[in-house]
Amino acid sequence: MNVVVFGAGAIGSVYAAKLSAHHPVTVIGRPDHVAAIARDGLRVIGRESFTARVRAAVDLGALPRARWSC
């Protein structure tokens, strides 16, 4: 399963980082966040600090065609 998280803000980034331990994850976010994630990885700092490697994009056009389910 490939996961897409819309919104690479504080909460979306934490979910994306945690999910990336088990699934390929792409985050959709603002250009400045996407550039930082692509360059440095997705850094989570807190009780447990780690860096997750996720794919980052500014819009859905960068993603391959997907089958959607809710």
Summary of the structure (lengths in Angstrom):
residues: 70
radius of gyration: 11.5
end to end distance: 13.4
largest distance: 36.4
contacts: 177
relative contact order: 0.23
helix: 33%
strand: 24%
